[in-house]
Structures are given as structure tokens and as C-alpha cells.
Amino acid sequence: MALTCAGCGSETSRDFAFCPRCGQRLPAEAGDRQADRRHVTVLFADLSGFTTLAERLDPEEVRAFQGRLFETLGGVIARYDGFVEKYVGDAVLAVFGAPVAHEDDPERACDAALEMLERCGALSREWQSRLGQPVVLHIGVHTGPVVAGHLGGAAGAAYAVTGDTVNTTARLLAAAPPGSILISGATHALVRHRFASEPAGELSLRGKTEPVAVHRLIGAQTRRGSARGLAAVGLASPFVGRGGELEELLAAFRRMRRGQAQVVSLAGEAGIGKSRLIAELVARLERDGALTGVAVRQAACSSLGEAAYGVFGALFREGYHIDSADSLDVARQKLMATLGALGARDAEANAIAPVLGYLLGLGAEGAPDIEPEQLRRQILLAARALVERRLENTPLLVVVEDLQWADRASVELLRDVADQLADRPLMLVLSLRPEARPPLLARAAQSVVRVGPLSDTETRALIAGLFAGSPDVVAHVSDFVTARAGGNPLFAEEIVRNLVARGVVRRDGAAWTCTAACEGVEVPPSLHGLLLSRVDGLPGDARRVLQEAAVLGAAFDAPLLEAVTSAPPALPASLDRLVDADLIQPADGRRYRFTHGLVREVVYQNLLLSRRTEMHERIGRALERLAGPRAERLSDLEALGHHWSLSPDKLRGARYLVAAGDRARALYANEDAIRHYERALETLAACPEGGEADARGARERLADLLALTGRRADALDHYETVLKKSELAGDHATAGRLSRKIGGLHWDAGDRERAGACFAAGLELLGDAGDPIERAHLFQEMGRLAFRAGDNAAAIAWAERALAEAARDGDTPAGPEAAAMSAQAYNTLGVALARTGRLPEAVERIERSIALAEAHDLLAAACRGYTNLGVLYASLEPRRSIETCLRGLETAKKVGDLGFQSRLYANLAVAYCALTDRCEAEGIEAAQAAIDLDRRLGLLDHLAVPLIVLGQIHQCHGESREAFAMYREALGLAEAVGEPQLLFPCYDGLATLYLDAGDQASAELYLTKAQQTCARAGVEPDALMVLPFLC
Amino acid sequence: MTELRPPVAPGEPAPDFTLPAVDRPESVSLADYRGRNPLFLSLLSGLWCPFCRRTIAHMGAMESRLKEVGVQTLGVVATTPENARLYFKYRPTQLRLGSDPELSTHRAYGVGKLAPEHANALETTRINPFGDLPEPLPAMEVAMVIAKADGYAETPTDKADMERQWPQLKAQFLIDRAGIVRWANIEAAKEGAAGVGKFPSAEEVIAAAKALR
């Protein structure tokens, strides 16, 4: 795996970024780097009025100038590690973030743009006499997604970026007046903490409805704001956790005050909270008054790298008030003056003077001719003298952040100074990334504090602190943010900031509100570079494995990865490498998971769409091999559905998703099943062809579950769609079934007429020769309808006809559909028999219904049986009544059927009140639970029941006012439905209330109505008193 | 109100009573049964209680089965004869019923009100009957809040009724031909799971009646 240097032709290892022989920058494994999608910042610069210049001048002169210009601009771009995509005429197109991402690419582009303007100004002055006119640049900068890679795929082909982002940048360039830099809103949002700018209006772009905001870049901001602040949107992060780490720092500070030099290294990944910890340390010391008389020096290293002694120079300039613009002479004067004030002898000052240039980070300008080792010793002596002089006056606390970017010379100097002054009150606090090594001290006390991820609880506390006063928002975003941030507070903050930017979370006066679900919100743009830079820095094999793992998911099995990876032999080493880089973590068994959900997302988004679909297909095939010919485990089906639905064979994915939904439903994981069916439908909608029948099946299953879980309107929409499509497809059996299901929904909503019409339509669709089971289902529904309307004779007839129809083609119908129908028919038969006074027969039928339902695992049908049996037992065996209600309730909860839960709660309330002394405590609660459920679900055909029950409880307690209100509301509903078993208790209740209030006339009116209701339905009043609310 | 005696227990003589009958314009008394038939006596509360109305319907179904074993049934409802007569005009029943709005029979048999610890449940059970209260409130408070919102003022009669009637316990006694109580079931006398089956099932009463022989 060697690479040939283009500069000297020598073979070098791929691990080098620069050729060790000649120093030429080596292509960043460009050869094996595949094209990918990434967020980059594009810079487009050209000369204003170049055309007129070219017309006026000799081409040779133009060419000479062009050469100088490109050399200058190219130098600036290289300094910020940008990539020159091409030079065209007088224009240069540069990309920051490809082929290798940095965590601050937008900032680099802006720095480069400003420096280009400046350098071009100098060039213009230099060439003015030859060109006869000044030349000036104008620049456009924009950040966005591109596809980057070698055009044509060959290693030698030009590396290029493609995408609308490039076009937009060109538009910005065209709009930028001479001498100005226009940056897009997207770039502005990412650099506003570091650069000053002013709004420059809006730019309308072709193909975009909304114009984009444009800003003119003015310059670097003098006061550096927090790059990671949420302050811009008005949020302040609380300091969370880190109690132990802060205590360690404070203890080191106390030891330092006792005259023991301390070097504390804070090691932790980007964004983990090292800077915040240091800020809290300083704030805490200040609050405690511990910093009085202590000199504090702070420096932060730049990701662009530091010149030799650059970091030390920065610290030292701060202490001696030396400006970076000061000449060496001015600096020397300031140094002497300060040293004098600190009480230094002349000899000391004279020893420093010759190496001052080094200490200021200015390098060897006019340096004496000294051997390197001797020079190093003199620099150390001078540095030590400077620090020691300071320490004689005050203790010194030095903070250096991002030491991983510091120059080695500074790090060694700091280390040696600390070692030499080990018995002085000097404390160094260094922050660094985990991949960097903390300096090794010989004499000074040293400690390394690992700043690890926050616990989930701490992350939640952070979010709660951000949105203190808006608990709804906390509840809404907490899981989403916590799951993706992986305990990294910066990630958590940036995810929140992105939610605000996307309008998912919005400020509403003093509080915050949520306007949408968090799902589908992508990786925050501010983190793209940070995350991708960690991936781009990996060797090719490890990076490819990481990409393959990202397609597998946030957690993945090593054997599966082995089955799909393009280079199996390299897998173990690559996994170790990824674990070392803390990108993934070993989980239980041979399982791994991504340390941060965000890393997986960014790696996945980094892949070309074509590569993703190809990978998903490969994984789908591997899963099929591993799961065997018939996958049954829910997790296998889910994975198969997920990967195939993202592969070219979407239909296959949709079928797995439907299978996963069926499996989830069989386990009563209703919400999961709904999710799978919905995804199957989305997948089928994206299928190029076919899948029409599959879509009907998935939609009907989805609607079944939506109806079951109380989302009736959605269920109805889906059923209507399937009905229409089945009729078009000439599928009468399905159309008949759909008519039955739609009728059932109308009946739930209290619309008896429409329900009946639907059942009749279903029978008509099926015809006399139609599927017997489906016809039997409809007869059964007609029977149930008749029963509820008070026509018990008809109900018995329909139910018996249903049972006979199911047996039309044989003696005993088999199969779950037949069992479901029979269970319902026996139930209908049972309640109608009970109403006509044939109690023992009724109990027998309903017990048979339950047995049948349970034998076929038809728990919904069993729920209906329990509901009715509980009522029947109430008069036969009171003790069994409550047991039966509770058993039914348990079943309904398992199934997730809220409608039956409500019925069973209401029956339970009656049982408690009629049969036990637990009326107050449990009866009221059960009735109330049923009322709440019915109101929430809009189950108007049932709401009257719990209202009546609660009314009865109030009446029993002498609370006639409340009882009146309950009965009246119930009566309104009962009259709309026209059901005798609902009307009767309302009339009876109101009559007795009037009786008790001394209003005999009104009492008689309602007693008459009650009597008429019974006469019309042909039932005895006592039957409705003793057996209420059958269904 | 006079001090309540403890409930009449099996083995004790059943206290005498004479009450206006509901189903005919005369009176009904314990003496009507003494020396002739054993009596299943059910002391009910008023018609205001839907669960009592249910019990009456239930007793109606039981009456004929008790008659088969020679036991007569008599219910005592705590309401005026006029109210009871109007109600039962529309709900014809085989049952003999006596009217005792003053609950004098209940007191004579030592059947009192619900013990305070049970009544307290009403103050601690929280409900939100119409879903319009900001949060569920104790049942008693809800009544007050709603009454206030409706501008409802309790009349002295309402109040008297409440105090007179609620929460009155119910009880059943089986009295032998000699007028001695042989079996008794007092509401809320037993707790927990034993509270199930507050109104005894037909089987339970018939078994007790058979034991009289």
C-alpha cells in the first residue's frame, strides 16, 4: 500500500501527509478515495474588469500577471488547506472541506477570502505601472452540499465538486461589487461568531422560490465570541455534572498555592466541555477571591497550526503587553521596561534579548549564528527567566487550550519551564483531544483529567436547563437530543440550535414551544466539518468499514459486517482502529455501536446515493442468508424491511416491512406495527411499478390497527381508499370486507344508519355466491346491529344465519377467519338470548365464544365475550362478575383495544357498585376512566354508558344535581343512537330523581317513557335493570 | 337520633314493625308472618339508589324460588308510600313491599349508616366527571364546585334528605316462624374480598332457608 510522490518520485507510506523526502504534500489517498457527498464551503474569486485589461494588454503580459495572481491566490488557499478546484481565466474556484474536511472549513474560507483581497491589493500596487490600472478582486462564498470526487472515477482524473452549491457561489460572485466579499446566509450562520459582516440584501436564484439572504464580509471580529454559543438564539447552557473534575482542578490549584508547580491536562474529544470546565474553574476561583494577586494567562492554539514557539509567544506577549503588530525593537523596549519594573537585573534582560524573536514567535529574523542545541538551551533559559521573574511577584495560572494543535517547540518549552520551576506557584492547565499526548513532566506534579461524556441524566439536565420554564419542550426534545448527542454537550447544544433554526422549537414570549416532531432533522451544519474531519483522517480501510457499518445502523453485529464488507481480511484491524479513534464502541457480544448517533448519520450522508442503495442490497442479501429461508424473528424482519426498502428492490423491502408489521401486531406491539405498515406504504409509493395489491393489503392492516387504537378518522380514510381501489380491481371479496369494517367504524361513531347501509352494501358486493365466511361476517354484523337496536328476535335470526352460512361448504368451518366470525356470532346470539330472558343459554353461547376466540388467539373477540359475560354473571354469580371484568380488562390492555377497555371499565364500575362496598373508591374511578377514554376516542355510541353509571353513583350518594347532569348528557347520546338499553336507565334515573325531588308529574312522564321503550323493544324492565349494557 | 343498637344477630328475636304496604292500601307487619312462614326481610334504602332498584328487580326474580322452599319475601323501602306506589305502577312487581321513609325499621334492627372511614373515601377519591375541571378533585368538592358553577343553592329539604338517607346501609335477615333471626347479612359488615356479593345470591339465601327446616 505505497504511494508515489509526485514531487520526487519516491515511494512513501500512505500514513504520511507530506513526502518525507522532499516535503511535497501528498494526495490525501486520492487514489482510493471514492466520490462522496459532503458539506463544503465554496469560494469563487475573480478580477473585476479583467476582460478590458486583456483587450488592452499584450497577451504575454496578461499571462505573466495571471501567473503571479494565481500563485498568490493559490498560496493563500493552501495556507488554509483549501483545495483549488480550477482556475478559469482570471477566476479561481476553491473548496474548503473536500477532499478532507476540517472542523472550521467555513471560517477558513472567510479567512482566505479576506487575505486574498489584501494580497491582491499589494499585487495591484506592484503591477500598477505595467497594467496601467489598479486591479481588484471580488469574491463569493457559500456553504452547502456537493458531490465530490474524481470525474470519471479514475485516480488520475481531476477531483471536482458538483452541485447547486457551486452555482449559487457563482451567483454570489456575480453580485459582489469590486473589492467586496459576499457570503451566503448559510455561511454567515456558521461564521458570525468570528467575523464581522453587514446585511447586503437578498439574491433571487434561478429555480428557487425564496431569495437567499446575503451578507458582506467585513473582517475578523476583534472580540472572539463563543463558537459554540447558543446565545445567538437566546439560550444559556447550564454547567452540568463535572463535579469531580472541577474538584481535581481546585485541589491542584491549592497545591500550587502552597508552592508546588502543577500541570493538569484535560483530555477529551471536541465539544465534550473542556473549555467550559476551564471557564467554570476561573469563575469559581474568582468568586472565592482565590485569584486575587494571581496572574492568569490564556492562549488558544489554532487548528491552522502554530509557528515554532507560537503558543509560548502568545502567552508571553499577553504578559508583557506586546502587540502582534509591534516591531521587534518596540517589543524589546516594552520587554525591558516590564522586566525592569519586575526587578530583573540587566544581565538577565541581556540574556533574553538575542532570542526574543523566537519567544515572540517571529522566528529567526536576524538571529545570531548559534548551534541549534545551544539555541534551544538559551531560549529555555530566557523563557524560564521571564516566567520566574513573574513568579517572584505573583503565582501564575497558565491556560493553553487545544494543545493538540500547538507547535512542538512551545509544548517542550512549557514542559521544561514547569520542570525547572517545580517548587514554584505555577499551574498549567492544558486542554487537548484524546488523540494528542499530554506532555510528560519529570519534576513538576502532573495529572491527566479525562473529560468523558455526560451521562444521559446529565444530558437531560442540560436540556432541562436550556429550556427551563418550558417543560413541554424539554419533554418533546429530551429523548431525541440525548440519544443523538452521545453525552457530548456541544453536540447536544448544536442539535438544539439546529432544532431552533429549523423552527421545530420556537420562542413564544418568555417560553419556548414545539411546532413539529423532531424526526427527520438532519445533522446540524455546524457539526458537519467537525464530525467528517474525524472520518476523513482515517486510513482508507478503516474509513470504508466505518461507512459500511453506518449503512448497517447505529448498532451492528460484527458477523453481519463481515458478511458485507468489501475487504474482510482487514476488518479486525479496522474495527480496532475505529474503537481506538472512539468512533465506535464494543457492545455486548460481537456487537458494536457508534459512539455518537451523529457520527453515523454524517458518515451515512457522506455516501453517494448509488453506493448506499448498493450497500443496502448487499446487506439485505447477507441478512437473508443469515436468517435462513424463512425469517420469523421480528428484529430480522425489521432489518430486512429496512435494508431492502432502501435498495433498488423496494417491493421486496415493502413485503418484509408488512411481514414485520404482522409479526409486531401478533405480539401486540401495535405502535411498532403501525410504523412498519406506514413505512411499507411509503416504500410502495416509491416503487417504480407494481405493488398495487401489496399497498392495498398494507393499508388495510394499517387501518385495522388505527381503528383498534382509537384513530378512527385516519382508519376510515384508509379503508375508503382500499375499498375504492378494490372495487376498481374487481376484488369483490376485499370490497365486501372493507364495507363491513367501514360500517363498524360508523357504528362506533353512533351512526347506526350508515353502519347498516355499509353492511348491506357489503352483502351486495359479495353477491349470493360470495365468500361464505365474509358473508357470514356481514350477517353477524347485521345481527349485532339488530340487537343494539332492540330487535332481539332479528338478532338471533341473523346470528344463526351467520353460523349456518359459514358452514355452507362443509360441516365445520376451520381457519382463523371462520373462528373470528363464529366467536362474534355466538356472542351476538348470547346477548340477544340474555335479553329475552334465556339466561343459562346465553351464558353457554358466550362462554363458547370466548373459548373459540382464545383457542385461535383472537383476543379482540375474547374481549367482547368477557365484557358481556361479566354482565351476565352479575346476577348469576356476583363473585365471578368482577373477576371476569378484570380478566377482560387485562386482555383489552394486552391487545391495546381502547374501546373495549372503556366498556370493561364501565361494567366494572357497575359491578363494584352493585355488588361490593368499593363503589366510592373503585366504582367512581372506573366510570371516570371509561368516560375519559370515550371522550378521547369519540366513541359516542358508548359514552352514554359510563355517563349513566356515574349518574347512578351520584344518585345513590344523594348528589342529585350531578346525577341529573349525567343522565341528561347520556340521554342526548342515547336518543341519537336509539338504543333501548341506553334509553331505559336514563329515563329510569331521571324519573326517580324527580320522584325524590317531589315532582311527581315529571317522574310519571319519564316512567311512561321508560315503559314505552321496554314495550317497543319487547323486553321486561327488570331485564334492563339487571343486565345493563350488553354489546 | 337515638343511640343505635348493634345489628340484630342470628339467635335474637326479630324486632316487630308495622308499615304502610306499597302494593295495597293496608299495612304490613312482622306479625303477619309469625307462626305461618319464615320471612326473608330485606331492608333497602330509598328509590333514589339505582343499585337498590336493581336489587328490587333481582329480588323479584328470587321471590318465586324462595316461595318454593316456603319462604316469603318482604322488602322495606325508605320512601313515602305515594312515591313508591307511583314507581311500582310502572314497574309491576310480585314483591310485597313496605314503606318506611323514616328508617325506623332499619334503626330497630340496628342497621345504621356507613362507618365514617368508608364515607371518607368520598373525600379522597378524586374525579373529574365532565372533564372541565382543571384537575380531578375529591368527589365531595366536585359536587360543591359544580353546584357553585350552576348557581345551585341546596334547599333545606335536600339537605334533610341527604342527612336522613345517606349513606344508609342495607341489610337482609332470614326470620323463622317463631320470629327468631336465623341468618343476617349487613352491608359493609365484612371487608375486602368478602365485600363481593353485597346482595346475597339466590343460592346463598335458599341454602340458609333450607337450613331452617
Contacts between the chains, C-beta under 8 A, distances in Angstrom:
chain1	res1	chain2	res2	distance
A	875	B	58	6.3
A	875	B	61	7.5
A	876	B	201	7.8
A	877	B	201	6.8
A	878	B	196	6.3
A	878	B	197	4.3
A	878	B	198	7.8
A	878	B	199	7.5
A	878	B	201	6.1
A	879	B	196	5.1
A	879	B	197	5.5
A	882	B	196	6.2
A	913	B	51	5.5
A	914	B	51	4.8
A	914	B	54	5.7
A	914	B	55	7.9
A	914	B	198	7.6
A	914	B	199	7.6
A	915	B	196	6.0
A	915	B	197	6.0
A	915	B	198	5.5
A	915	B	199	7.3
A	916	B	195	4.4
A	916	B	196	5.3
A	916	B	197	7.8
A	916	B	198	5.7
A	917	B	118	6.7
A	917	B	187	6.6
A	917	B	188	4.7
A	917	B	191	7.7
A	917	B	195	4.5
A	917	B	198	6.4
A	918	B	195	6.3
A	919	B	51	7.8
A	920	B	118	7.3
A	920	B	121	4.1
A	920	B	122	5.1
A	920	B	125	5.5
A	920	B	139	7.1
A	921	B	121	4.8
A	921	B	125	5.6
A	924	B	125	5.4
A	924	B	127	5.3
A	924	B	139	6.2
A	925	B	125	6.6
A	925	B	127	7.5
A	928	B	127	5.1
A	928	B	128	6.7
A	928	B	129	6.8
A	928	B	136	7.6
A	931	B	129	7.2
A	931	B	131	7.3
A	932	B	131	6.9
A	935	B	131	5.9
A	950	B	129	5.9
A	952	B	50	3.8
A	952	B	51	7.0
A	955	B	48	5.8
A	955	B	49	6.9
A	955	B	50	5.6
A	956	B	48	7.2
A	956	B	49	4.4
A	956	B	50	6.0
A	956	B	51	5.8
A	956	B	52	7.8
A	957	B	122	7.1
A	957	B	139	7.8
A	957	B	166	6.2
A	957	B	167	7.0
A	958	B	48	6.6
A	958	B	161	6.7
A	958	B	162	4.5
A	958	B	165	6.1
A	958	B	166	4.2
A	959	B	143	5.0
A	960	B	48	7.6
A	960	B	158	7.1
A	961	B	143	7.1
A	961	B	146	6.6
A	961	B	147	5.7
A	961	B	150	6.9
A	961	B	152	5.5
A	962	B	129	6.6
A	962	B	142	7.4
A	962	B	143	5.9
A	962	B	146	6.0
A	965	B	129	8.0
A	965	B	130	7.4
A	965	B	146	7.4
A	966	B	129	7.0
A	985	B	50	7.6
A	988	B	50	7.6
A	988	B	53	7.2
A	989	B	50	6.3
A	991	B	87	7.5
A	991	B	90	7.9
A	992	B	47	5.1
A	992	B	48	6.0
A	992	B	50	7.5
A	992	B	53	7.0
A	992	B	87	7.0
A	993	B	48	7.4
A	995	B	47	6.2
A	995	B	48	7.9
A	995	B	79	7.8
A	995	B	83	5.0
A	995	B	86	6.7
A	995	B	87	6.3
A	996	B	46	6.9
A	996	B	47	7.1
A	996	B	48	4.7
A	996	B	79	7.8
A	996	B	83	7.5
A	996	B	161	7.1
A	998	B	157	7.6
A	1000	B	82	7.4
A	1000	B	83	7.7
A	1000	B	86	6.0
A	1003	B	83	8.0
A	1003	B	86	6.3
A	1003	B	87	7.7
A	1004	B	86	6.4
A	1004	B	90	8.0
A	1007	B	86	7.2
A	1007	B	87	6.9
A	1007	B	89	7.7
A	1007	B	90	4.0
A	1007	B	91	7.9
A	1008	B	90	7.1
A	1010	B	90	6.9
A	1011	B	90	5.2
A	1021	B	57	7.6
A	1021	B	90	7.8
A	1021	B	91	5.5
A	1022	B	57	4.1
A	1022	B	60	6.0
A	1022	B	61	6.9
A	1022	B	91	7.7
A	1025	B	53	6.4
A	1025	B	54	5.2
A	1025	B	57	4.0
A	1026	B	54	6.3
A	1026	B	57	5.3
A	1026	B	58	5.9
A	1026	B	61	7.2
